[in-house]
Amino acid sequence: MRLYSTLARALVDLPDPPGPIGMYVCGPTVYARAHIGNARPFVLASWYARWLRERAYEVTLVHNITDVNDKIYEAAPGASAERARQATEWYLEDTGRFGLDEVDQWPKVTDTMDEIVAFIADLVDRSFAYEVDGDVYFRVSRWAEYGRLSGQKPDQVEEQEPNPRKEDPRDFALWKANKPGEDTSWPSAWGNGRPGWHIECSAMAEKLLGPAFEIHGGGLDLVFPHHENELAQSRARGHDFAKVWMHNGMLRFTGEKMSKSVGNVETIAEVLDRWGPQTTLLFFLTAHWRSPIDFSEERMAAAEARAEGLREVFRNPSQPAPPDSWDRFEAALDEDFSTPAALALMHEWRDHELLRRALAIFGLGALADEEQAPSALHELARGRQDAREVKDFARADELREEIEAAGWEVRDDPGGYRLVPRR
């Protein structure tokens, strides 16, 4: 089993089963309803954990919640804790709709404060950190390997958090003194305050997986500075931390990274309400995990057509697949988890048992089990098509409403229609 690691810049071998495999995946900063781009690392990690378990590995999957952060204070002045709690509930509710129940631990920053303070104190004792007016900074100049993960040259790193009293502009915050308007703080040897962003994940990962574990995941946009800083502060304590760094490509909207700050977002909830979990999972499945993926109406419609094609297999008699079919499927996923190659094989199969087994890996088992629309509804759908052709749109709308009242939805395709259960 091999997986590409950003740190090695190459495919690396995972240990033989049963491992064990510890996986830590960076989750969202919870200050609003999470956008669909936030779902990609969650889905990818869940799939990969499920595949590792299929291949007889013992896996612990940790997916964190960042519930203390500048963005939360900015989004809800004076009510940051309440906002974080609400947004955490939204995230768990929205990701739960995918039906990928693989995460073993959901740590939060607010539940890890003792470990964070102890982590920082150890770095201070080792002279890798220092205090300035209640803030504590990591000494980048003391860590000779800084930039190894991201490829940044240490002498070209720009200032991360401005403070004229820092020893070095590159130094990043481990602890931030409480400031006016920040309604939550915690005690420490340096005064009341809160952790910096990067120290949070190092502490949560090591609390649950130990000082050395196999895989650290997250979006490609986290390589620098977040993951670079995580690696530096953990290695500075003499800990191996993560062996493999698994960075997924970004989800883009009309060619740009989806971002709340840009305003080109659709939330997980909105996408699932409109397209359903099966189509959304198939959309993610079409791109290799390291590649960017473009979110658009056309791409989602194509994913829905794929879903319908897979459903159609189960409406017809099962046909045996070639003897090496599952071996080829395993090979595609064992070599850098190539979901597009696996999906291409699945579309070739007409073997119900084999296809059902493969679909279950990706949380797509419902495609094999969804009920089929009764013939009476197909008659209504054909009548609607006829009405539209003669431009009797009032009659077409009436027939559509009858179909929807029966719990189904009619969708137009080039040259025809499809009936799908309403979500």
C-alpha positions in Angstrom: 0.0 0.0 0.0 1.5 3.3 -1.1 0.5 6.9 -0.6 2.0 10.2 -1.8 3.5 12.3 1.0 4.1 16.0 0.6 7.0 15.7 3.0 8.8 13.0 1.0 7.7 14.5 -2.4 7.1 10.8 -3.4 5.0 7.8 -2.9 5.8 6.1 0.4 5.0 2.6 1.7 2.6 2.2 4.6 3.4 -0.5 7.1 2.0 -4.0 6.5 -1.4 -4.8 8.0 -2.6 -4.5 10.7 -0.4 -1.4 11.2 -1.8 0.3 13.3 -2.5 3.5 11.3 -3.2 6.7 13.2 -4.8 9.4 11.0 -5.2 13.0 12.0 -7.2 15.3 9.6 -7.6 19.0 10.0 -11.2 20.0 10.3 -12.9 23.3 10.0 -12.7 26.5 12.1 -16.3 26.7 13.2 -17.8 30.1 12.8 -20.4 29.6 10.0 -22.1 26.9 8.1 -19.3 24.9 6.4 -19.0 25.2 2.7 -18.8 22.2 0.3 -15.1 22.6 0.0 -14.7 21.7 3.7 -16.3 18.4 3.0 -13.5 17.1 0.7 -10.9 16.3 3.4 -13.7 14.8 5.6 -14.9 12.6 2.8 -11.4 11.6 1.6 -10.3 10.7 5.1 -13.4 8.7 5.7 -13.0 6.8 2.5 -9.3 6.1 3.1 -10.0 4.9 6.6 -12.7 2.6 5.3 -10.4 1.2 2.6 -7.6 0.6 5.1 -10.0 -1.3 7.3 -11.1 -3.3 4.3 -7.5 -4.2 3.8 -7.2 -5.5 7.4 -5.6 -2.4 9.0 -6.3 -1.2 12.5 -7.2 2.5 12.1 -7.8 5.4 14.4 -9.2 8.4 12.6 -9.1 11.8 14.3 -10.9 14.8 12.8 -10.6 18.0 14.8 -12.9 20.9 15.4 -11.1 24.3 15.8 -13.5 26.2 18.1 -11.0 28.9 19.3 -9.8 31.2 16.6 -9.6 34.8 15.4 -12.3 34.1 12.8 -14.8 33.1 15.5 -14.2 36.3 17.5 -14.6 38.3 14.4 -17.8 36.5 13.3 -19.5 36.7 16.7 -18.1 39.5 19.0 -19.0 38.9 22.6 -20.6 35.5 21.7 -17.8 33.5 20.3 -18.4 30.4 22.4 -22.1 30.3 21.5 -21.2 30.7 17.8 -18.6 27.9 18.0 -21.0 25.5 19.6 -23.7 26.2 17.0 -21.3 25.9 14.1 -19.9 22.7 15.5 -23.4 21.2 15.6 -24.0 22.3 12.0 -20.8 20.7 10.9 -21.5 17.4 12.6 -25.0 17.4 11.3 -24.0 18.2 7.7 -21.1 15.8 7.4 -23.3 13.1 9.2 -25.6 13.2 6.2 -22.9 11.5 4.0 -23.3 8.3 6.1 -19.5 7.9 6.4 -19.3 6.9 10.1 -15.5 6.4 10.2 -14.3 9.1 12.5 -13.2 7.7 15.9 -12.5 11.0 17.7 -13.7 14.6 17.2 -11.4 16.6 19.5 -12.0 20.3 20.1 -9.5 23.0 21.1 -11.6 23.9 24.2 -11.3 20.3 25.5 -7.5 20.3 24.9 -6.4 23.4 26.7 -4.3 21.7 29.5 -2.3 19.8 26.9 -1.8 22.9 24.8 -0.4 24.9 27.7 1.9 22.0 28.7 3.1 21.7 25.1 4.0 25.4 25.0 5.7 25.3 28.4 7.9 22.5 27.2 8.9 24.5 24.1 9.8 27.5 26.4 11.9 25.2 28.6 13.7 23.9 25.6 14.4 27.5 24.4 12.3 27.0 21.3 9.8 29.6 22.5 9.8 32.9 24.3 7.3 35.3 25.8 6.6 38.9 24.8 4.0 40.8 26.8 1.9 37.7 27.5 2.3 36.3 23.9 4.5 33.3 23.3 6.3 32.8 20.0 8.1 29.9 18.4 11.8 30.6 17.5 11.9 29.7 13.8 15.6 30.4 13.6 16.3 27.6 16.1 14.7 24.9 13.9 17.1 24.2 11.1 14.5 22.1 9.1 11.9 24.9 8.9 10.5 25.0 5.3 11.1 21.3 4.6 7.4 20.4 4.3 6.4 23.4 2.2 9.6 24.0 0.3 9.7 27.6 1.7 13.3 28.9 2.1 13.7 30.1 5.7 15.3 33.4 4.6 12.3 34.1 2.4 9.5 33.4 4.8 7.4 36.5 5.3 6.2 37.8 8.7 3.2 35.6 9.8 1.9 37.7 12.7 3.1 41.3 13.0 4.6 42.3 16.3 7.6 44.7 16.5 8.8 43.2 19.7 9.3 39.7 18.3 12.9 38.4 18.0 12.4 37.5 14.4 9.6 38.5 12.0 9.1 34.9 11.0 8.3 33.7 14.5 4.7 32.5 15.0 2.4 32.7 17.9 1.9 29.7 20.3 -0.1 31.7 22.9 -1.9 35.0 22.5 -2.7 37.3 25.4 -6.3 38.1 25.9 -7.3 41.3 24.0 -10.2 43.7 24.3 -13.4 42.2 22.8 -12.3 38.6 23.1 -14.9 37.1 25.4 -13.1 33.8 26.2 -9.6 33.2 27.7 -7.8 30.5 29.7 -5.1 30.8 32.4 -1.4 30.1 31.8 2.0 30.9 33.2 2.1 33.9 30.7 -1.3 35.3 31.7 -4.8 34.8 30.5 -5.1 34.2 26.8 -5.7 31.5 24.2 -3.7 29.3 21.9 -2.4 30.2 18.4 -3.9 28.2 15.5 -1.0 25.9 14.8 -0.3 24.7 18.4 -3.9 23.5 18.7 -3.5 20.7 16.1 -0.2 19.5 17.3 -1.6 19.1 20.8 -4.8 17.4 19.7 -3.0 15.0 17.4 -0.5 14.0 20.0 -3.1 13.7 22.8 -5.0 11.1 20.8 -2.4 9.5 18.5 0.8 9.9 20.5 4.1 11.6 19.5 4.4 9.6 16.3 1.6 8.5 13.9 1.3 7.5 10.3 -0.9 10.1 8.4 -1.7 13.8 8.7 -4.3 15.0 6.3 -5.9 18.3 5.2 -6.3 20.7 2.3 -3.4 21.8 0.2 -3.9 25.3 1.4 -2.8 24.3 4.9 0.8 23.2 3.9 2.1 26.7 4.8 2.0 28.0 7.3 -0.3 25.7 9.3 1.3 22.3 8.7 4.8 23.6 8.4 4.4 25.2 11.9 2.8 22.0 13.3 5.8 19.9 12.1 8.3 22.4 13.5 6.9 22.7 17.0 6.4 18.9 17.4 9.8 18.0 16.0 11.4 20.6 18.2 10.2 18.5 21.2 11.9 15.5 19.8 8.7 13.9 18.5 8.5 12.3 15.1 4.9 13.5 14.6 3.3 12.5 11.2 5.2 10.3 8.8 2.9 10.8 5.7 1.4 14.2 4.9 -1.7 13.7 2.8 -2.8 17.0 1.2 -5.9 17.0 -0.9 -6.4 19.4 -3.9 -8.7 22.3 -3.4 -12.3 22.5 -4.5 -12.8 25.3 -7.0 -15.8 27.3 -8.1 -15.5 28.5 -11.7 -11.8 27.9 -11.5 -11.1 29.7 -8.2 -10.7 28.1 -4.7 -14.0 28.1 -3.0 -13.8 30.6 -0.1 -16.1 32.5 2.3 -14.0 35.6 1.9 -14.4 35.5 -1.9 -18.1 34.8 -1.5 -18.2 32.0 -4.1 -19.5 29.3 -1.7 -22.3 26.8 -1.4 -22.6 25.1 2.0 -22.5 21.4 2.5 -26.2 21.6 3.6 -27.2 23.4 0.4 -25.5 21.0 -1.9 -26.9 17.9 -0.1 -30.4 19.4 -0.1 -30.2 19.9 -3.8 -28.2 16.9 -5.1 -28.3 14.4 -2.2 -25.3 12.5 -0.6 -25.0 9.9 -3.3 -24.5 12.3 -6.2 -22.2 14.5 -4.1 -20.0 11.5 -3.1 -19.8 10.5 -6.8 -18.7 14.0 -7.6 -15.8 13.8 -5.2 -15.0 10.3 -6.5 -14.3 11.5 -10.0 -11.1 13.4 -9.2 -7.9 12.0 -7.8 -7.5 13.2 -4.2 -4.3 15.2 -5.0 -5.9 17.1 -7.9 -8.2 20.2 -7.7 -11.8 19.6 -8.5 -14.2 22.1 -10.1 -17.6 22.5 -8.6 -20.2 23.4 -11.1 -23.8 22.6 -12.3 -22.3 20.6 -15.2 -20.0 18.6 -12.9 -22.8 17.8 -10.5 -25.2 16.9 -13.3 -22.6 14.5 -14.7 -22.2 13.0 -11.3 -25.9 12.5 -11.1 -25.9 10.8 -14.5 -23.2 8.5 -13.2 -25.3 7.6 -10.2 -28.2 6.8 -12.4 -26.0 4.6 -14.6 -24.9 2.6 -11.5 -28.6 2.3 -10.3 -29.5 1.0 -13.8 -27.1 -2.0 -13.3 -29.2 -3.2 -10.4 -32.4 -3.0 -12.5 -31.1 -5.7 -14.8 -29.9 -9.3 -14.2 -26.4 -9.7 -12.6 -23.6 -10.7 -14.9 -20.3 -12.3 -13.7 -17.3 -9.9 -13.8 -13.9 -11.2 -15.0 -12.0 -13.2 -12.4 -9.4 -10.4 -11.8 -11.9 -7.6 -11.4 -11.5 -7.2 -7.6 -7.8 -7.5 -7.8 -7.7 -4.6 -10.3 -9.9 -2.6 -8.0 -7.6 -3.2 -5.0 -4.6 -2.3 -7.1 -6.1 1.0 -8.1 -6.8 2.0 -4.5 -3.6 0.6 -3.0 -1.5 2.7 -5.3 -2.1 6.3 -4.1 -5.8 5.7 -3.7 -6.8 6.4 -7.3 -10.6 6.7 -7.0 -11.0 7.7 -10.7 -9.4 4.4 -11.8 -11.6 2.5 -9.3 -14.7 4.3 -10.5 -13.9 3.4 -14.1 -13.8 -0.2 -13.2 -17.1 0.0 -11.3 -18.8 1.4 -14.4 -17.6 -1.7 -16.3 -19.1 -4.2 -13.9 -22.6 -5.8 -14.2 -21.9 -8.1 -11.3 -24.3 -7.1 -8.5 -22.4 -8.6 -5.6 -19.0 -7.2 -6.7 -20.5 -3.7 -7.5 -22.4 -3.6 -4.2 -19.2 -4.4 -2.3 -17.2 -1.6 -4.1 -20.0 1.0 -3.7 -20.1 0.3 0.1 -16.4 1.4 0.4 -17.4 4.9 -0.7 -20.7 5.2 1.1 -22.7 4.6 -2.1 -24.5 1.4 -1.1 -27.9 3.1 -1.4 -27.4 3.2 -5.2 -27.9 -0.6 -5.1 -31.0 -0.4 -2.9 -33.0 2.6 -4.0 -36.6 1.8 -4.9 -37.7 2.1 -8.5 -40.4 4.5 -9.6 -43.8 2.8 -10.3 -45.0 2.6 -13.9 -47.8 5.1 -13.1 -45.3 7.8 -12.4 -43.5 7.1 -15.6 -46.8 7.6 -17.4 -47.1 11.0 -15.7 -43.5 11.9 -16.6 -44.1 11.0 -20.2 -47.3 13.1 -20.2 -45.3 16.0 -18.8 -42.8 15.6 -21.6 -45.6 15.7 -24.2 -47.2 18.8 -22.6 -43.8 20.6 -22.7 -43.3 19.7 -26.4 -46.6 21.5 -27.3 -45.8 24.3 -24.8 -48.7 23.5 -22.5 -46.5 24.5 -19.5 -49.5 24.7 -17.1 -50.3 21.0 -17.7 -46.6 20.1 -17.4 -46.5 21.8 -14.0 -49.6 20.0 -12.8 -48.0 16.6 -13.7 -44.8 17.6 -12.1 -46.6 18.4 -8.9 -48.4 15.1 -9.0 -45.1 13.3 -9.3 -43.6 15.3 -6.4 -46.7 14.6 -4.2 -45.9 10.9 -4.7 -42.4 11.4 -3.3 -40.5 11.6 -6.6 -38.8 14.2 -8.7 -38.6 14.3 -12.5 -35.4 15.6 -14.0 -34.9 16.4 -17.6 -32.0 14.9 -19.5 -31.0 15.3 -23.2 -33.5 13.2 -25.1 -35.5 12.0 -22.0 -36.1 12.3 -18.3 -35.3 10.5 -15.0 -37.3 9.9 -11.9 -35.4 10.1 -8.6 -36.7 9.9 -5.0 -37.2 13.3 -3.4 -34.7 14.0 -0.6 
